[in-house]
């Protein structure tokens, strides 16, 4: 098979990998840095772009005689950059966790009823969504909005810097809560009602669209042939991850992309927008296949990660092996959290670290407060498992379908405790893997776009084979 470069950026870490569906090599790994500047949390986007180019240069250096056919970028959702008429970036892109979004949902709903927003977009209500970020910019930074001529999501922006083509990729555009998945166009109704310029929002292209070759200056800098193309793949990382789910039969299944965020859902032929999906606050995002990822966004391993980061910041050394052993010893600790409680959204602060928030939640709910680290983990994992079971049941209710399998993909699938507790809570067998779903899905979409494989199922079969050979899959039985 040809080789492809997947640039896979998460909200914590990024990496550049080169290879195909039979295996790949990492050429750079880096922190996707964000910085607090003038009171705002911003992505260090120039640093991130520099690290991408470093990884590209290493890839072309290591494989000078191989046919590296394409490059594609996937990232977290909702964040973006605004460009002026010359294509220059206006300001530093904000991080979705920045507090500027506080209260923006309510202000938008004072202009457009909440029900109308959902009927137009089918998107889960979260204050991080692009619609609320753009509204805040229009309200508090009108000079920035006046100068803006182009909206580009983070992967669209980085792709533009690589190849000079400005397009909005489908799967990422759907995360904005400004896209209508039924009409398959931007929601001009919402855009006009909020006073946003229509000209900001460009052509939405399908996942797997070949944007064009690398800019000559970029190709020269990274040592690449100028014929190497940039592909708008599944630009939203979950879209790439779901493309790689190693399904083996036609039995109805759920996917759970487990990482900083957990995303539990199905692939549907059409959007599911109803009174019940509004009540349950489910979302309809684009799949790389052109279908709809009907899912629930859940605050996932972020809560565990922030608790561990806090302990480490206090000088404690955390051994995951010891932490897992202690978690199992504390498995019967009688408390759990709702991971989607808004208090868990923010990063650690000196006045309110994540462990304190977990204790606070338990106290408010009349549950015992954890003290040992294993008790904290048991509280978090049980809360996540219960949430997965609850939302899986809601999906079954809304679709009238009994699901036979949960495929857990992404870095969180390595957590065998949570996998088993998820199977126990839901009563659905769990398959775990691949860990590298996002990078593999990214390359699968590129291979499809350039005709290296005939269809997605062929790619998924290769990924399943890769997982089994790599030992990257596991199973937890439901009860």
One Martini backbone bead per residue (centre of mass of N, CA, C, O) as a GRO file, in nm:
protein
  479
    1UNK     BB    1   0.100   0.034   0.014
    2UNK     BB    2   0.066   0.334   0.054
    3UNK     BB    3   0.160   0.633   0.199
    4UNK     BB    4   0.068   0.821   0.497
    5UNK     BB    5  -0.013   1.131   0.658
    6UNK     BB    6  -0.093   1.176   1.002
    7UNK     BB    7  -0.251   1.446   1.168
    8UNK     BB    8  -0.292   1.421   1.526
    9UNK     BB    9  -0.506   1.632   1.721
   10UNK     BB   10  -0.528   1.700   2.048
   11UNK     BB   11  -0.598   1.871   2.346
   12UNK     BB   12  -0.293   1.768   2.447
   13UNK     BB   13  -0.191   1.601   2.186
   14UNK     BB   14   0.047   1.548   1.921
   15UNK     BB   15   0.090   1.388   1.588
   16UNK     BB   16   0.311   1.228   1.352
   17UNK     BB   17   0.230   0.994   1.092
   18UNK     BB   18   0.359   0.707   0.900
   19UNK     BB   19   0.161   0.507   0.663
   20UNK     BB   20  -0.080   0.245   0.717
   21UNK     BB   21  -0.306  -0.032   0.762
   22UNK     BB   22  -0.023  -0.206   0.850
   23UNK     BB   23   0.132   0.051   0.959
   24UNK     BB   24   0.334   0.279   1.173
   25UNK     BB   25   0.519   0.595   1.217
   26UNK     BB   26   0.654   0.811   1.442
   27UNK     BB   27   0.781   1.164   1.394
   28UNK     BB   28   0.594   1.325   1.609
   29UNK     BB   29   0.567   1.459   1.948
   30UNK     BB   30   0.328   1.684   2.114
   31UNK     BB   31   0.219   1.960   2.263
   32UNK     BB   32  -0.092   2.128   2.264
   33UNK     BB   33  -0.051   2.433   2.315
   34UNK     BB   34  -0.143   2.662   2.576
   35UNK     BB   35  -0.223   3.013   2.654
   36UNK     BB   36  -0.216   3.280   2.878
   37UNK     BB   37  -0.359   3.589   2.743
   38UNK     BB   38  -0.503   3.845   2.876
   39UNK     BB   39  -0.702   3.617   3.022
   40UNK     BB   40  -0.674   3.417   2.783
   41UNK     BB   41  -0.731   3.109   2.609
   42UNK     BB   42  -0.482   2.985   2.382
   43UNK     BB   43  -0.363   2.871   2.099
   44UNK     BB   44  -0.040   2.764   1.982
   45UNK     BB   45  -0.047   2.761   1.651
   46UNK     BB   46   0.249   2.803   1.556
   47UNK     BB   47   0.372   2.575   1.712
   48UNK     BB   48   0.199   2.350   1.594
   49UNK     BB   49   0.287   2.397   1.300
   50UNK     BB   50   0.588   2.349   1.350
   51UNK     BB   51   0.553   2.051   1.447
   52UNK     BB   52   0.433   1.945   1.191
   53UNK     BB   53   0.677   2.008   1.007
   54UNK     BB   54   0.873   1.835   1.161
   55UNK     BB   55   0.724   1.566   1.101
   56UNK     BB   56   0.733   1.584   0.794
   57UNK     BB   57   1.039   1.596   0.759
   58UNK     BB   58   1.092   1.320   0.891
   59UNK     BB   59   0.922   1.148   0.698
   60UNK     BB   60   1.077   1.225   0.430
   61UNK     BB   61   1.353   1.131   0.540
   62UNK     BB   62   1.282   0.825   0.602
   63UNK     BB   63   1.096   0.820   0.308
   64UNK     BB   64   1.231   0.901   0.013
   65UNK     BB   65   1.136   0.629  -0.175
   66UNK     BB   66   0.850   0.666  -0.100
   67UNK     BB   67   0.495   0.681  -0.146
   68UNK     BB   68   0.380   0.975  -0.036
   69UNK     BB   69   0.054   1.079  -0.104
   70UNK     BB   70  -0.053   1.204   0.184
   71UNK     BB   71  -0.227   1.464   0.383
   72UNK     BB   72  -0.385   1.473   0.716
   73UNK     BB   73  -0.611   1.656   0.936
   74UNK     BB   74  -0.688   1.618   1.285
   75UNK     BB   75  -0.926   1.738   1.539
   76UNK     BB   76  -1.077   1.894   1.740
   77UNK     BB   77  -1.350   2.074   1.808
   78UNK     BB   78  -1.503   2.417   1.745
   79UNK     BB   79  -1.246   2.546   1.665
   80UNK     BB   80  -1.081   2.859   1.538
   81UNK     BB   81  -1.028   3.085   1.259
   82UNK     BB   82  -0.971   3.421   1.146
   83UNK     BB   83  -0.977   3.586   0.832
   84UNK     BB   84  -0.876   3.798   0.613
   85UNK     BB   85  -0.865   3.905   0.285
   86UNK     BB   86  -0.546   3.793   0.283
   87UNK     BB   87  -0.529   3.537   0.495
   88UNK     BB   88  -0.499   3.651   0.777
   89UNK     BB   89  -0.468   3.612   1.103
   90UNK     BB   90  -0.704   3.692   1.364
   91UNK     BB   91  -0.560   3.629   1.603
   92UNK     BB   92  -0.593   3.399   1.861
   93UNK     BB   93  -0.704   3.106   1.916
   94UNK     BB   94  -0.936   2.978   2.106
   95UNK     BB   95  -1.020   2.802   2.380
   96UNK     BB   96  -1.300   2.622   2.472
   97UNK     BB   97  -1.234   2.673   2.798
   98UNK     BB   98  -1.296   2.951   2.792
   99UNK     BB   99  -1.483   3.193   2.980
  100UNK     BB  100  -1.626   3.359   2.748
  101UNK     BB  101  -1.876   3.148   2.721
  102UNK     BB  102  -2.016   3.253   2.950
  103UNK     BB  103  -2.365   3.305   2.884
  104UNK     BB  104  -2.407   3.269   2.566
  105UNK     BB  105  -2.644   3.081   2.540
  106UNK     BB  106  -2.859   3.269   2.665
  107UNK     BB  107  -2.823   3.498   2.457
  108UNK     BB  108  -2.903   3.335   2.211
  109UNK     BB  109  -3.190   3.248   2.324
  110UNK     BB  110  -3.295   3.551   2.319
  111UNK     BB  111  -3.302   3.533   1.994
  112UNK     BB  112  -3.310   3.209   1.986
  113UNK     BB  113  -3.466   2.945   2.030
  114UNK     BB  114  -3.363   2.648   2.137
  115UNK     BB  115  -3.543   2.474   1.951
  116UNK     BB  116  -3.446   2.602   1.686
  117UNK     BB  117  -3.150   2.528   1.702
  118UNK     BB  118  -3.203   2.220   1.702
  119UNK     BB  119  -3.372   2.191   1.442
  120UNK     BB  120  -3.137   2.305   1.258
  121UNK     BB  121  -2.883   2.099   1.385
  122UNK     BB  122  -2.878   1.863   1.615
  123UNK     BB  123  -2.711   1.989   1.857
  124UNK     BB  124  -2.553   1.980   2.131
  125UNK     BB  125  -2.554   2.149   2.431
  126UNK     BB  126  -2.263   2.365   2.441
  127UNK     BB  127  -2.059   2.631   2.531
  128UNK     BB  128  -1.824   2.548   2.316
  129UNK     BB  129  -1.959   2.616   2.076
  130UNK     BB  130  -1.916   2.811   1.801
  131UNK     BB  131  -2.167   2.992   1.816
  132UNK     BB  132  -2.081   3.122   2.096
  133UNK     BB  133  -1.805   3.225   2.015
  134UNK     BB  134  -1.895   3.413   1.781
  135UNK     BB  135  -2.089   3.583   1.945
  136UNK     BB  136  -1.878   3.694   2.140
  137UNK     BB  137  -1.710   3.837   1.926
  138UNK     BB  138  -1.931   4.024   1.819
  139UNK     BB  139  -1.988   4.161   2.096
  140UNK     BB  140  -1.668   4.215   2.215
  141UNK     BB  141  -1.524   4.207   1.895
  142UNK     BB  142  -1.616   4.386   1.635
  143UNK     BB  143  -1.344   4.443   1.489
  144UNK     BB  144  -1.281   4.149   1.423
  145UNK     BB  145  -1.541   4.080   1.264
  146UNK     BB  146  -1.512   4.305   1.049
  147UNK     BB  147  -1.230   4.180   0.934
  148UNK     BB  148  -1.366   3.924   0.864
  149UNK     BB  149  -1.381   3.662   0.584
  150UNK     BB  150  -1.292   3.383   0.735
  151UNK     BB  151  -1.387   3.059   0.826
  152UNK     BB  152  -1.173   2.828   1.016
  153UNK     BB  153  -1.093   2.559   1.123
  154UNK     BB  154  -0.824   2.422   1.249
  155UNK     BB  155  -0.778   2.215   1.012
  156UNK     BB  156  -0.835   2.416   0.785
  157UNK     BB  157  -0.606   2.612   0.855
  158UNK     BB  158  -0.365   2.414   0.836
  159UNK     BB  159  -0.422   2.332   0.544
  160UNK     BB  160  -0.391   2.613   0.424
  161UNK     BB  161  -0.089   2.642   0.509
  162UNK     BB  162  -0.002   2.397   0.324
  163UNK     BB  163  -0.192   2.465   0.030
  164UNK     BB  164  -0.392   2.735  -0.005
  165UNK     BB  165  -0.680   2.610   0.080
  166UNK     BB  166  -1.024   2.712   0.130
  167UNK     BB  167  -1.206   2.493   0.343
  168UNK     BB  168  -1.500   2.314   0.462
  169UNK     BB  169  -1.532   2.044   0.650
  170UNK     BB  170  -1.794   1.849   0.729
  171UNK     BB  171  -1.743   1.725   1.018
  172UNK     BB  172  -1.662   2.004   1.144
  173UNK     BB  173  -1.901   2.188   1.067
  174UNK     BB  174  -2.114   2.030   1.249
  175UNK     BB  175  -1.989   2.140   1.537
  176UNK     BB  176  -2.094   2.451   1.538
  177UNK     BB  177  -2.415   2.502   1.528
  178UNK     BB  178  -2.433   2.609   1.187
  179UNK     BB  179  -2.551   2.332   1.073
  180UNK     BB  180  -2.757   2.158   0.833
  181UNK     BB  181  -2.814   1.809   0.806
  182UNK     BB  182  -3.059   1.814   0.605
  183UNK     BB  183  -2.960   2.035   0.381
  184UNK     BB  184  -2.644   2.055   0.366
  185UNK     BB  185  -2.599   2.340   0.516
  186UNK     BB  186  -2.584   2.622   0.622
  187UNK     BB  187  -2.744   2.811   0.879
  188UNK     BB  188  -2.885   3.094   0.779
  189UNK     BB  189  -3.089   3.146   1.000
  190UNK     BB  190  -2.878   3.176   1.232
  191UNK     BB  191  -2.674   3.368   1.104
  192UNK     BB  192  -2.876   3.601   1.062
  193UNK     BB  193  -2.990   3.630   1.355
  194UNK     BB  194  -2.679   3.694   1.468
  195UNK     BB  195  -2.518   3.878   1.252
  196UNK     BB  196  -2.360   3.709   1.059
  197UNK     BB  197  -2.152   3.663   0.803
  198UNK     BB  198  -2.189   3.481   0.524
  199UNK     BB  199  -1.890   3.508   0.402
  200UNK     BB  200  -1.743   3.330   0.618
  201UNK     BB  201  -1.894   3.081   0.481
  202UNK     BB  202  -1.794   2.824   0.305
  203UNK     BB  203  -1.728   2.557   0.148
  204UNK     BB  204  -1.856   2.231   0.183
  205UNK     BB  205  -1.669   1.939   0.209
  206UNK     BB  206  -1.604   1.629   0.181
  207UNK     BB  207  -1.479   1.368   0.303
  208UNK     BB  208  -1.190   1.321   0.101
  209UNK     BB  209  -1.084   1.585  -0.008
  210UNK     BB  210  -0.883   1.716  -0.249
  211UNK     BB  211  -0.715   2.016  -0.226
  212UNK     BB  212  -0.391   1.984  -0.276
  213UNK     BB  213  -0.089   2.080  -0.303
  214UNK     BB  214   0.179   2.178  -0.180
  215UNK     BB  215   0.340   2.433  -0.110
  216UNK     BB  216   0.643   2.510  -0.224
  217UNK     BB  217   0.763   2.613   0.048
  218UNK     BB  218   0.679   2.365   0.216
  219UNK     BB  219   0.807   2.141   0.049
  220UNK     BB  220   1.096   2.248   0.084
  221UNK     BB  221   1.107   2.244   0.399
  222UNK     BB  222   1.018   1.914   0.419
  223UNK     BB  223   1.107   1.741   0.158
  224UNK     BB  224   0.878   1.744  -0.065
  225UNK     BB  225   0.689   1.673  -0.304
  226UNK     BB  226   0.474   1.879  -0.490
  227UNK     BB  227   0.259   1.629  -0.530
  228UNK     BB  228   0.175   1.639  -0.253
  229UNK     BB  229  -0.125   1.595  -0.086
  230UNK     BB  230  -0.407   1.752   0.054
  231UNK     BB  231  -0.653   1.620   0.287
  232UNK     BB  232  -0.994   1.628   0.365
  233UNK     BB  233  -1.091   1.444   0.596
  234UNK     BB  234  -1.154   1.360   0.917
  235UNK     BB  235  -1.121   1.644   1.086
  236UNK     BB  236  -1.268   1.515   1.299
  237UNK     BB  237  -1.145   1.289   1.514
  238UNK     BB  238  -1.403   1.114   1.545
  239UNK     BB  239  -1.446   1.056   1.247
  240UNK     BB  240  -1.184   0.899   1.217
  241UNK     BB  241  -1.229   0.691   1.441
  242UNK     BB  242  -1.499   0.567   1.331
  243UNK     BB  243  -1.380   0.466   1.060
  244UNK     BB  244  -1.202   0.237   1.243
  245UNK     BB  245  -1.413   0.051   1.318
  246UNK     BB  246  -1.389  -0.316   1.361
  247UNK     BB  247  -1.617  -0.436   1.191
  248UNK     BB  248  -1.765  -0.780   1.115
  249UNK     BB  249  -2.076  -0.708   1.108
  250UNK     BB  250  -2.440  -0.634   1.110
  251UNK     BB  251  -2.455  -0.575   1.391
  252UNK     BB  252  -2.560  -0.376   1.616
  253UNK     BB  253  -2.373  -0.078   1.714
  254UNK     BB  254  -2.147   0.081   1.935
  255UNK     BB  255  -1.957   0.369   1.990
  256UNK     BB  256  -1.646   0.456   2.185
  257UNK     BB  257  -1.477   0.745   2.224
  258UNK     BB  258  -1.179   0.735   2.429
  259UNK     BB  259  -1.085   1.026   2.615
  260UNK     BB  260  -1.107   1.327   2.711
  261UNK     BB  261  -1.342   1.244   2.548
  262UNK     BB  262  -1.669   1.104   2.522
  263UNK     BB  263  -1.819   0.911   2.242
  264UNK     BB  264  -2.157   0.805   2.203
  265UNK     BB  265  -2.273   0.589   1.924
  266UNK     BB  266  -2.391   0.621   1.586
  267UNK     BB  267  -2.462   0.536   1.252
  268UNK     BB  268  -2.659   0.739   1.042
  269UNK     BB  269  -2.834   0.819   0.757
  270UNK     BB  270  -2.992   1.026   0.939
  271UNK     BB  271  -3.108   1.254   1.118
  272UNK     BB  272  -3.190   1.286   1.478
  273UNK     BB  273  -3.480   1.493   1.520
  274UNK     BB  274  -3.631   1.541   1.837
  275UNK     BB  275  -3.779   1.568   2.133
  276UNK     BB  276  -3.599   1.347   2.260
  277UNK     BB  277  -3.317   1.443   2.163
  278UNK     BB  278  -3.348   1.713   2.308
  279UNK     BB  279  -3.392   1.611   2.596
  280UNK     BB  280  -3.112   1.433   2.579
  281UNK     BB  281  -2.888   1.587   2.422
  282UNK     BB  282  -2.821   1.518   2.123
  283UNK     BB  283  -2.609   1.455   1.836
  284UNK     BB  284  -2.538   1.571   1.482
  285UNK     BB  285  -2.272   1.445   1.312
  286UNK     BB  286  -2.028   1.403   1.090
  287UNK     BB  287  -1.932   1.158   0.873
  288UNK     BB  288  -1.697   1.034   0.658
  289UNK     BB  289  -1.932   0.878   0.490
  290UNK     BB  290  -2.187   1.102   0.515
  291UNK     BB  291  -2.307   1.050   0.761
  292UNK     BB  292  -2.431   1.016   1.098
  293UNK     BB  293  -2.331   1.113   1.421
  294UNK     BB  294  -2.508   0.974   1.677
  295UNK     BB  295  -2.452   1.148   1.991
  296UNK     BB  296  -2.266   1.167   2.302
  297UNK     BB  297  -2.123   1.403   2.501
  298UNK     BB  298  -1.852   1.324   2.730
  299UNK     BB  299  -1.682   1.363   3.007
  300UNK     BB  300  -1.396   1.198   3.041
  301UNK     BB  301  -1.061   1.151   3.112
  302UNK     BB  302  -1.020   1.440   3.213
  303UNK     BB  303  -1.084   1.397   3.513
  304UNK     BB  304  -0.851   1.206   3.569
  305UNK     BB  305  -0.620   1.383   3.453
  306UNK     BB  306  -0.657   1.627   3.647
  307UNK     BB  307  -0.613   1.479   3.909
  308UNK     BB  308  -0.326   1.382   3.845
  309UNK     BB  309  -0.203   1.659   3.787
  310UNK     BB  310  -0.244   1.766   4.069
  311UNK     BB  311  -0.079   1.564   4.230
  312UNK     BB  312   0.186   1.619   4.073
  313UNK     BB  313   0.197   1.929   4.145
  314UNK     BB  314   0.237   1.825   4.463
  315UNK     BB  315   0.478   1.588   4.427
  316UNK     BB  316   0.348   1.338   4.321
  317UNK     BB  317   0.375   0.994   4.240
  318UNK     BB  318   0.238   0.818   3.956
  319UNK     BB  319   0.121   0.485   3.937
  320UNK     BB  320  -0.081   0.309   3.734
  321UNK     BB  321  -0.056   0.031   3.855
  322UNK     BB  322  -0.121   0.118   4.149
  323UNK     BB  323  -0.386   0.266   4.089
  324UNK     BB  324  -0.541   0.018   3.981
  325UNK     BB  325  -0.516  -0.155   4.234
  326UNK     BB  326  -0.662   0.047   4.421
  327UNK     BB  327  -0.927   0.061   4.264
  328UNK     BB  328  -1.005  -0.236   4.307
  329UNK     BB  329  -1.010  -0.214   4.619
  330UNK     BB  330  -1.239   0.038   4.571
  331UNK     BB  331  -1.494  -0.070   4.406
  332UNK     BB  332  -1.717  -0.034   4.660
  333UNK     BB  333  -1.736   0.254   4.654
  334UNK     BB  334  -2.037   0.458   4.732
  335UNK     BB  335  -1.970   0.635   4.448
  336UNK     BB  336  -2.057   0.901   4.205
  337UNK     BB  337  -2.054   1.069   3.897
  338UNK     BB  338  -2.139   1.332   3.678
  339UNK     BB  339  -1.950   1.408   3.404
  340UNK     BB  340  -2.159   1.653   3.294
  341UNK     BB  341  -2.083   1.838   3.499
  342UNK     BB  342  -1.972   2.163   3.477
  343UNK     BB  343  -1.741   2.155   3.700
  344UNK     BB  344  -1.548   1.960   3.504
  345UNK     BB  345  -1.446   2.152   3.265
  346UNK     BB  346  -1.224   2.280   3.415
  347UNK     BB  347  -0.934   2.343   3.503
  348UNK     BB  348  -0.715   2.365   3.720
  349UNK     BB  349  -0.708   2.528   4.042
  350UNK     BB  350  -0.613   2.647   4.338
  351UNK     BB  351  -0.925   2.674   4.441
  352UNK     BB  352  -1.021   2.418   4.217
  353UNK     BB  353  -0.958   2.121   4.213
  354UNK     BB  354  -1.063   1.823   4.105
  355UNK     BB  355  -1.084   1.667   4.375
  356UNK     BB  356  -1.268   1.879   4.508
  357UNK     BB  357  -1.505   1.849   4.309
  358UNK     BB  358  -1.564   1.556   4.372
  359UNK     BB  359  -1.629   1.595   4.669
  360UNK     BB  360  -1.852   1.804   4.634
  361UNK     BB  361  -2.046   1.628   4.477
  362UNK     BB  362  -2.081   1.403   4.687
  363UNK     BB  363  -2.185   1.582   4.914
  364UNK     BB  364  -2.440   1.694   4.764
  365UNK     BB  365  -2.544   1.377   4.716
  366UNK     BB  366  -2.491   1.208   4.987
  367UNK     BB  367  -2.198   1.105   4.963
  368UNK     BB  368  -1.912   0.981   5.000
  369UNK     BB  369  -1.588   1.090   5.041
  370UNK     BB  370  -1.302   1.076   4.901
  371UNK     BB  371  -0.947   0.988   4.978
  372UNK     BB  372  -0.841   0.791   4.807
  373UNK     BB  373  -0.730   0.743   4.493
  374UNK     BB  374  -0.902   0.490   4.433
  375UNK     BB  375  -1.169   0.629   4.503
  376UNK     BB  376  -1.165   0.840   4.287
  377UNK     BB  377  -1.156   0.643   4.048
  378UNK     BB  378  -1.416   0.492   4.114
  379UNK     BB  379  -1.601   0.738   4.087
  380UNK     BB  380  -1.534   0.801   3.792
  381UNK     BB  381  -1.577   0.524   3.651
  382UNK     BB  382  -1.865   0.479   3.745
  383UNK     BB  383  -1.980   0.734   3.618
  384UNK     BB  384  -1.909   0.660   3.329
  385UNK     BB  385  -2.049   0.383   3.307
  386UNK     BB  386  -2.331   0.493   3.373
  387UNK     BB  387  -2.345   0.689   3.138
  388UNK     BB  388  -2.314   0.487   2.911
  389UNK     BB  389  -2.565   0.320   2.983
  390UNK     BB  390  -2.774   0.547   2.968
  391UNK     BB  391  -2.715   0.636   2.668
  392UNK     BB  392  -2.760   0.363   2.537
  393UNK     BB  393  -3.059   0.344   2.617
  394UNK     BB  394  -3.148   0.601   2.467
  395UNK     BB  395  -3.077   0.507   2.185
  396UNK     BB  396  -3.265   0.264   2.182
  397UNK     BB  397  -3.522   0.425   2.225
  398UNK     BB  398  -3.496   0.616   1.965
  399UNK     BB  399  -3.444   0.357   1.751
  400UNK     BB  400  -3.543   0.059   1.829
  401UNK     BB  401  -3.259  -0.073   1.918
  402UNK     BB  402  -3.051  -0.352   1.967
  403UNK     BB  403  -2.735  -0.371   2.102
  404UNK     BB  404  -2.445  -0.603   2.065
  405UNK     BB  405  -2.211  -0.370   2.070
  406UNK     BB  406  -1.906  -0.225   2.204
  407UNK     BB  407  -1.676   0.006   2.065
  408UNK     BB  408  -1.363   0.079   2.197
  409UNK     BB  409  -1.177   0.372   2.132
  410UNK     BB  410  -0.875   0.471   2.196
  411UNK     BB  411  -0.692   0.544   2.475
  412UNK     BB  412  -0.925   0.444   2.683
  413UNK     BB  413  -0.918   0.130   2.600
  414UNK     BB  414  -0.682   0.058   2.817
  415UNK     BB  415  -0.911   0.060   3.038
  416UNK     BB  416  -1.011  -0.225   3.187
  417UNK     BB  417  -1.194  -0.131   3.411
  418UNK     BB  418  -1.391   0.045   3.246
  419UNK     BB  419  -1.472  -0.166   3.043
  420UNK     BB  420  -1.604  -0.362   3.248
  421UNK     BB  421  -1.801  -0.159   3.378
  422UNK     BB  422  -1.951  -0.104   3.114
  423UNK     BB  423  -2.053  -0.389   3.066
  424UNK     BB  424  -2.199  -0.418   3.337
  425UNK     BB  425  -2.391  -0.164   3.317
  426UNK     BB  426  -2.513  -0.234   3.014
  427UNK     BB  427  -2.505  -0.547   2.907
  428UNK     BB  428  -2.266  -0.509   2.693
  429UNK     BB  429  -2.043  -0.603   2.492
  430UNK     BB  430  -1.686  -0.543   2.481
  431UNK     BB  431  -1.464  -0.380   2.254
  432UNK     BB  432  -1.108  -0.321   2.236
  433UNK     BB  433  -1.029  -0.125   1.977
  434UNK     BB  434  -0.823   0.089   1.868
  435UNK     BB  435  -0.602   0.310   1.989
  436UNK     BB  436  -0.533   0.417   1.673
  437UNK     BB  437  -0.798   0.515   1.528
  438UNK     BB  438  -0.751   0.801   1.418
  439UNK     BB  439  -0.506   0.746   1.237
  440UNK     BB  440  -0.633   0.513   1.076
  441UNK     BB  441  -0.879   0.670   0.972
  442UNK     BB  442  -0.725   0.886   0.827
  443UNK     BB  443  -0.588   0.680   0.625
  444UNK     BB  444  -0.843   0.553   0.512
  445UNK     BB  445  -0.953   0.811   0.376
  446UNK     BB  446  -0.711   0.853   0.192
  447UNK     BB  447  -0.723   0.579   0.046
  448UNK     BB  448  -1.000   0.633  -0.075
  449UNK     BB  449  -0.943   0.905  -0.223
  450UNK     BB  450  -0.686   0.748  -0.393
  451UNK     BB  451  -0.767   0.430  -0.453
  452UNK     BB  452  -0.634   0.199  -0.254
  453UNK     BB  453  -0.931   0.138  -0.176
  454UNK     BB  454  -1.267   0.042  -0.239
  455UNK     BB  455  -1.355   0.041   0.077
  456UNK     BB  456  -1.425   0.056   0.410
  457UNK     BB  457  -1.431  -0.250   0.482
  458UNK     BB  458  -1.147  -0.308   0.391
  459UNK     BB  459  -1.014  -0.119   0.596
  460UNK     BB  460  -1.136  -0.250   0.854
  461UNK     BB  461  -1.008  -0.528   0.812
  462UNK     BB  462  -0.716  -0.426   0.833
  463UNK     BB  463  -0.743  -0.310   1.119
  464UNK     BB  464  -0.817  -0.570   1.262
  465UNK     BB  465  -0.558  -0.716   1.187
  466UNK     BB  466  -0.368  -0.511   1.321
  467UNK     BB  467  -0.475  -0.541   1.609
  468UNK     BB  468  -0.423  -0.847   1.648
  469UNK     BB  469  -0.116  -0.834   1.585
  470UNK     BB  470  -0.067  -0.597   1.816
  471UNK     BB  471  -0.258  -0.636   2.071
  472UNK     BB  472  -0.507  -0.391   2.046
  473UNK     BB  473  -0.721  -0.596   2.173
  474UNK     BB  474  -1.039  -0.644   2.352
  475UNK     BB  475  -1.256  -0.805   2.604
  476UNK     BB  476  -1.584  -0.745   2.754
  477UNK     BB  477  -1.826  -0.877   2.939
  478UNK     BB  478  -2.146  -0.886   2.970
  479UNK     BB  479  -2.447  -0.904   3.210
   0.00000   0.00000   0.00000
